[in-house]
Amino acid sequence: MAARRQYEELARQLSAIGAVKRGLGRVLPHECPAGSAAVLTLLDRHGEMRMSRLAELLAIDMSVTSRHVAHVAERGWIDRSPDPADKRSRILRLTPAGQDMLADLSERYMNALVHYLADWSDDEVDQLNTLLARLRTSFGDCRPAPAVPPAPPGSAVLPVPPPPTPLVEQTTRTPA
């Protein structure tokens, strides 16, 4: 196990990740902020879905998801069509224009990473990718765990929380 000072340094480095994210966010076109980019990325990665599923993957409130969806729909990057199983719901799908925007976003991110990491070796980039993936796996999907029901009155048995659900699908807030 790592020493306390190593965890303290890790906490400082993780706090500084915000500057990295802001730097990458500056490469996004004005008409496609980070929330919109995340919507497009998730629809590309997971395929068509309901807004409730998108909100779950984004790990944000439905009202915020709705604003992001409205933004990308207004630009023609996604299509919202009635759900055949439930006419009250809409199915969100990436459009060809949305795929074009994603290609542009991907190119912008790639160019930014090439620029900022120009003095890194291939092995160093691979090592960072490996360690970040491992860190993310250690944290799981970071969604709140369901509440554990209280033990019945007079029960001598303490409730045991269910084991964590393994991460099946990745969530993201930034484009891949």
C-alpha contacts under 8 A as a table, 3 or more apart, distances in Angstrom:
res1	aa1	res2	aa2	distance
2	A	6	Q	6.20
2	A	7	Y	7.07
3	A	6	Q	5.34
3	A	7	Y	6.76
4	R	7	Y	5.15
4	R	8	E	6.23
5	R	8	E	4.94
5	R	9	E	6.23
6	Q	9	E	5.14
6	Q	10	L	6.14
7	Y	10	L	4.86
7	Y	11	A	6.09
8	E	11	A	5.12
8	E	12	R	6.43
9	E	12	R	5.06
9	E	13	Q	6.22
10	L	13	Q	5.03
10	L	14	L	6.05
11	A	14	L	5.16
11	A	15	S	6.18
12	R	15	S	5.15
12	R	16	A	6.46
13	Q	16	A	5.11
13	Q	17	I	6.67
14	L	17	I	5.16
14	L	18	G	7.87
15	S	18	G	6.35
16	A	19	A	5.67
16	A	20	V	7.22
17	I	20	V	5.02
17	I	21	K	6.27
18	G	21	K	5.06
18	G	22	R	6.10
19	A	22	R	5.05
19	A	23	G	6.10
20	V	23	G	5.06
20	V	24	L	6.27
21	K	24	L	5.12
21	K	25	G	5.95
22	R	25	G	4.83
22	R	26	R	6.35
23	G	26	R	5.36
23	G	27	V	7.39
24	L	27	V	5.64
24	L	28	L	7.49
24	L	109	Y	6.76
24	L	112	A	6.86
25	G	28	L	5.52
25	G	33	P	7.72
25	G	34	A	6.64
26	R	29	P	7.90
27	V	108	R	6.13
27	V	109	Y	6.88
27	V	112	A	7.21
28	L	32	C	6.35
28	L	33	P	6.37
28	L	34	A	7.33
28	L	105	L	6.64
28	L	108	R	7.19
29	P	32	C	5.38
29	P	33	P	7.02
30	H	33	P	6.34
32	C	35	G	7.92
32	C	36	S	5.67
32	C	37	A	6.17
32	C	72	V	7.95
33	P	36	S	5.48
33	P	37	A	6.26
34	A	37	A	4.95
34	A	38	A	6.12
34	A	173	R	7.36
34	A	174	T	6.21
34	A	175	P	7.85
35	G	38	A	5.10
35	G	39	V	6.40
35	G	68	H	6.06
35	G	173	R	6.94
35	G	174	T	7.56
36	S	39	V	5.11
36	S	40	L	6.37
36	S	68	H	5.49
36	S	69	V	7.32
36	S	71	H	7.02
36	S	72	V	6.12
37	A	40	L	5.19
37	A	41	T	6.09
37	A	102	L	7.49
37	A	105	L	7.67
37	A	174	T	6.59
37	A	175	P	5.83
38	A	41	T	5.01
38	A	42	L	6.10
38	A	58	L	7.60
38	A	172	T	6.80
38	A	173	R	5.20
38	A	174	T	5.09
38	A	175	P	5.47
39	V	42	L	5.34
39	V	43	L	6.22
39	V	54	L	7.49
39	V	58	L	7.87
39	V	68	H	7.14
39	V	69	V	7.15
40	L	43	L	5.26
40	L	44	D	6.13
40	L	72	V	7.98
40	L	77	W	7.71
40	L	78	I	7.79
40	L	94	L	6.87
40	L	98	G	6.75
40	L	99	Q	7.92
40	L	102	L	6.73
40	L	175	P	7.95
41	T	44	D	5.12
41	T	45	R	6.08
41	T	102	L	7.01
41	T	174	T	7.75
41	T	175	P	5.43
41	T	176	A	6.79
42	L	45	R	4.96
42	L	46	H	5.78
42	L	47	G	7.54
42	L	54	L	7.53
42	L	57	L	7.72
42	L	171	T	7.74
42	L	172	T	7.59
43	L	46	H	5.34
43	L	47	G	4.90
43	L	48	E	6.01
43	L	49	M	7.41
43	L	92	L	7.66
43	L	93	R	6.62
43	L	94	L	6.13
44	D	47	G	5.53
44	D	94	L	6.68
44	D	99	Q	7.72
46	H	49	M	7.86
47	G	93	R	6.98
47	G	94	L	7.80
48	E	91	I	6.40
48	E	92	L	5.39
48	E	93	R	4.73
48	E	94	L	7.32
49	M	53	R	6.31
49	M	54	L	6.83
49	M	91	I	5.34
49	M	92	L	5.40
49	M	93	R	7.11
50	R	53	R	5.40
50	R	54	L	6.50
50	R	89	S	6.98
50	R	90	R	5.89
50	R	91	I	4.77
50	R	92	L	5.96
51	M	54	L	4.91
51	M	55	A	6.12
51	M	62	M	7.70
51	M	65	T	7.35
51	M	66	S	7.49
51	M	90	R	7.07
51	M	91	I	7.18
51	M	92	L	6.92
52	S	55	A	5.11
52	S	56	E	6.29
52	S	62	M	6.85
53	R	56	E	5.01
53	R	57	L	6.26
54	L	57	L	5.09
54	L	58	L	6.06
54	L	65	T	7.41
55	A	58	L	5.05
55	A	59	A	5.83
55	A	60	I	5.53
55	A	61	D	6.31
55	A	62	M	5.71
55	A	65	T	5.61
56	E	59	A	4.92
56	E	60	I	6.77
57	L	170	Q	7.74
57	L	171	T	5.18
57	L	172	T	7.33
58	L	65	T	7.89
58	L	171	T	6.22
58	L	172	T	6.36
58	L	173	R	6.25
59	A	143	R	6.70
59	A	171	T	7.79
60	I	64	V	6.67
60	I	65	T	6.70
61	D	64	V	5.43
61	D	65	T	6.29
62	M	65	T	4.88
62	M	66	S	5.93
63	S	66	S	5.03
63	S	67	R	6.47
64	V	67	R	5.19
64	V	68	H	6.43
65	T	68	H	5.12
65	T	69	V	6.09
66	S	69	V	5.06
66	S	70	A	6.06
67	R	70	A	5.10
67	R	71	H	6.21
68	H	71	H	5.14
68	H	72	V	6.45
69	V	72	V	5.35
69	V	73	A	5.96
70	A	73	A	5.08
70	A	74	E	5.99
71	H	74	E	5.35
71	H	75	R	6.71
72	V	75	R	5.25
72	V	76	G	6.45
72	V	77	W	5.36
72	V	78	I	6.15
73	A	76	G	5.01
73	A	77	W	5.70
73	A	78	I	5.04
73	A	79	D	6.31
73	A	80	R	7.41
74	E	77	W	7.69
75	R	78	I	7.97
76	G	79	D	7.05
76	G	95	T	7.10
76	G	97	A	6.50
76	G	98	G	7.04
77	W	94	L	6.17
77	W	95	T	5.34
77	W	96	P	7.26
77	W	97	A	5.16
77	W	98	G	3.71
77	W	99	Q	7.45
77	W	101	M	7.51
78	I	92	L	6.52
78	I	93	R	5.35
78	I	94	L	4.41
78	I	95	T	5.01
78	I	97	A	7.94
78	I	98	G	6.09
79	D	91	I	7.89
79	D	92	L	5.67
79	D	93	R	5.11
79	D	94	L	6.32
79	D	95	T	6.30
80	R	90	R	5.72
80	R	91	I	5.56
80	R	92	L	4.79
80	R	93	R	6.62
81	S	90	R	5.27
81	S	91	I	5.30
81	S	92	L	6.74
82	P	86	D	7.58
82	P	87	K	5.48
82	P	88	R	7.21
82	P	89	S	6.10
82	P	90	R	4.55
82	P	91	I	6.06
83	D	86	D	5.21
83	D	87	K	5.30
83	D	88	R	7.34
83	D	89	S	5.45
83	D	90	R	5.03
83	D	91	I	5.40
84	P	87	K	6.02
86	D	89	S	5.62
87	K	90	R	7.34
94	L	97	A	7.99
94	L	98	G	5.58
94	L	99	Q	6.68
95	T	98	G	4.92
95	T	99	Q	6.29
96	P	99	Q	4.95
96	P	100	D	6.20
97	A	100	D	5.00
97	A	101	M	6.25
98	G	101	M	4.99
98	G	102	L	6.15
99	Q	102	L	4.99
99	Q	103	A	6.21
100	D	103	A	5.10
100	D	104	D	6.33
101	M	104	D	5.02
101	M	105	L	6.14
102	L	105	L	4.94
102	L	106	S	5.99
103	A	106	S	5.11
103	A	107	E	6.19
104	D	107	E	5.15
104	D	108	R	6.19
105	L	108	R	5.06
105	L	109	Y	6.14
105	L	175	P	7.46
106	S	109	Y	5.17
106	S	110	M	6.03
106	S	175	P	7.25
106	S	176	A	7.09
107	E	110	M	5.09
107	E	111	N	6.08
108	R	111	N	5.20
108	R	112	A	6.19
109	Y	112	A	5.09
109	Y	113	L	6.17
110	M	113	L	5.19
110	M	114	V	6.11
111	N	114	V	5.06
111	N	115	H	6.11
112	A	115	H	5.03
112	A	116	Y	6.11
113	L	116	Y	5.17
113	L	117	L	5.71
113	L	118	A	7.86
114	V	117	L	5.36
114	V	118	A	5.47
115	H	118	A	5.31
116	Y	119	D	7.98
117	L	120	W	5.28
120	W	124	E	6.00
120	W	125	V	6.63
121	S	124	E	5.14
121	S	125	V	6.44
122	D	125	V	5.21
122	D	126	D	6.15
123	D	126	D	5.00
123	D	127	Q	6.02
124	E	127	Q	4.97
124	E	128	L	6.17
125	V	128	L	5.12
125	V	129	N	6.20
126	D	129	N	5.09
126	D	130	T	6.15
127	Q	130	T	5.10
127	Q	131	L	6.13
128	L	131	L	5.18
128	L	132	L	5.97
129	N	132	L	5.27
129	N	133	A	6.09
130	T	133	A	5.25
130	T	134	R	6.21
131	L	134	R	5.01
131	L	135	L	6.09
132	L	135	L	5.00
132	L	136	R	6.12
133	A	136	R	5.13
133	A	137	T	6.16
134	R	137	T	5.04
134	R	138	S	6.17
135	L	138	S	5.06
135	L	139	F	6.46
136	R	139	F	5.21
136	R	140	G	6.20
136	R	141	D	7.76
137	T	140	G	5.04
137	T	141	D	7.82
137	T	167	L	7.68
139	F	142	C	6.27
140	G	166	P	7.21
140	G	167	L	5.88
141	D	167	L	6.06
141	D	170	Q	7.12
141	D	171	T	6.95
145	A	164	P	7.93
148	V	159	P	7.29
148	V	160	V	7.72
148	V	161	P	5.83
148	V	162	P	7.95
149	P	159	P	7.32
150	P	159	P	6.53
151	A	155	S	6.34
151	A	157	V	7.06
151	A	158	L	6.15
151	A	159	P	5.57
152	P	155	S	5.47
155	S	158	L	7.56
167	L	170	Q	6.97
172	T	175	P	7.36
